[in-house]
Amino acid sequence: MTHDQLADMVEGCPFHRFLGLKLEEFDEVAGRVSISVEAHEDLSRSDERVELHGGVIASLIDLAGDYAVALKVGQGVPTIGLNVDFLRFARSAKVTATASIVKCGRSIAVAEIRATDEAGSLIAIGRGTYSSVASAG
């Protein structure tokens, strides 16, 4: 899969465009994908200052894991389960989630995801379980 093909998948959903997701980098062989989101008022948890809402961070984590699996199976995949641990507020202008595949089997895939701010501080960690089976449209 090329960078443009994966970027088209990421940008091909209205929700992803609303969040402003951006494909940063990927490694198809390693099964690793990095996706970022820029913080702004519409995605904030506070009126006093811009801090990314936890739902935005959870979505970013889920989608990074999803696209790491998609890179392996060639299409978007449904999420089966997601666990997110929030470690600190996301107060920087940009947060990047990097997903690595732990296992991609015939029907189930597992990815570990780390969300960091621009300084490299860990914001949240997640583990996602995804279907790795082609879904009927």
C-alpha positions in Angstrom: 0.0 0.0 0.0 1.4 3.5 -0.9 1.4 6.5 1.4 -1.3 8.1 -0.8 -3.6 5.1 -0.7 -3.4 5.0 3.1 -3.8 8.7 3.4 -6.9 8.5 1.2 -8.3 5.9 3.5 -7.6 8.1 6.6 -9.1 11.2 4.9 -12.0 9.3 3.3 -14.3 9.5 6.3 -16.3 12.6 7.3 -15.5 12.1 11.0 -11.8 11.8 10.2 -11.9 15.0 8.2 -13.8 16.7 11.1 -11.1 15.7 13.5 -8.4 16.8 11.0 -6.5 13.6 11.1 -3.2 13.5 9.2 -1.2 10.4 8.3 2.3 11.2 9.5 4.2 8.0 8.6 3.9 4.3 8.2 6.0 1.1 7.9 4.1 -1.6 6.1 6.7 -4.3 7.0 6.7 -3.5 10.7 2.9 -2.9 10.8 3.3 0.6 12.3 1.3 3.7 11.6 1.4 7.2 13.0 -1.6 9.6 12.8 -1.9 13.0 14.3 -4.5 15.6 15.2 -4.1 19.3 15.8 -5.7 20.7 18.9 -8.3 23.5 18.5 -11.3 24.9 20.4 -13.8 22.6 18.7 -11.9 19.5 20.0 -11.2 20.9 23.5 -12.4 19.6 26.9 -12.3 23.1 28.3 -13.4 26.7 27.5 -10.5 28.1 29.5 -7.7 26.6 27.4 -7.3 24.2 24.5 -6.9 20.6 25.8 -7.9 17.8 23.6 -11.0 16.0 24.8 -10.5 12.4 25.9 -12.9 11.2 23.3 -10.7 12.7 20.6 -7.6 11.0 22.0 -9.5 7.7 22.3 -10.6 8.1 18.6 -7.1 8.9 17.5 -5.7 5.8 19.3 -8.4 3.6 17.9 -7.9 4.9 14.3 -4.2 4.5 14.5 -4.6 0.9 15.5 -7.2 0.3 12.8 -5.0 1.7 10.1 -2.0 -0.3 11.3 -4.1 -3.4 10.8 -5.5 -2.1 7.5 -2.0 -1.7 6.2 -1.6 -5.5 6.7 -5.0 -6.7 5.4 -5.5 -4.1 2.7 -8.7 -2.4 3.9 -10.3 -0.7 6.9 -11.3 -3.1 9.7 -13.9 -2.9 12.5 -12.8 -2.5 16.1 -13.7 -5.3 18.4 -12.4 -3.9 21.6 -10.4 -0.9 22.8 -8.7 -0.1 26.1 -7.3 3.4 26.7 -5.4 4.6 29.7 -5.1 8.4 29.9 -1.9 9.6 31.5 -2.0 13.4 31.2 -3.8 16.3 29.6 -3.0 16.9 26.0 -2.2 20.6 26.1 0.1 20.8 23.1 -0.9 21.9 19.6 -0.5 18.4 18.1 -0.9 14.8 19.4 0.4 11.9 17.4 -0.7 8.3 18.0 1.7 5.5 16.8 0.3 2.1 16.5 2.2 -1.2 16.2 0.7 -4.5 15.4 1.2 -7.1 18.2 -0.4 -9.9 16.3 -2.4 -10.1 13.0 -4.0 -13.5 12.7 -6.6 -14.9 10.3 -9.6 -13.3 12.1 -8.3 -11.1 15.0 -5.5 -8.5 15.1 -4.2 -6.7 18.2 -2.3 -3.4 18.2 -0.6 -1.3 20.9 -0.9 2.4 20.5 1.0 5.3 22.2 -0.2 8.9 22.0 2.4 11.6 22.5 2.5 15.4 22.4 4.9 17.5 20.5 7.5 17.3 23.2 7.4 13.5 23.1 5.5 13.2 26.5 3.2 10.2 26.7 -0.4 11.3 26.8 -2.2 8.0 26.6 -1.7 4.4 25.8 -4.1 1.9 24.2 -4.6 -1.6 23.0 -7.1 -2.3 20.3 -8.5 -5.6 19.0 -9.7 -5.6 15.4 -11.2 -8.0 13.0 -8.7 -8.9 10.3 -11.3 -10.6 8.1 -12.6 -8.9 5.0 -16.0 -7.6 5.7 -19.0 -8.0 3.4 -20.1 -4.6 2.1 
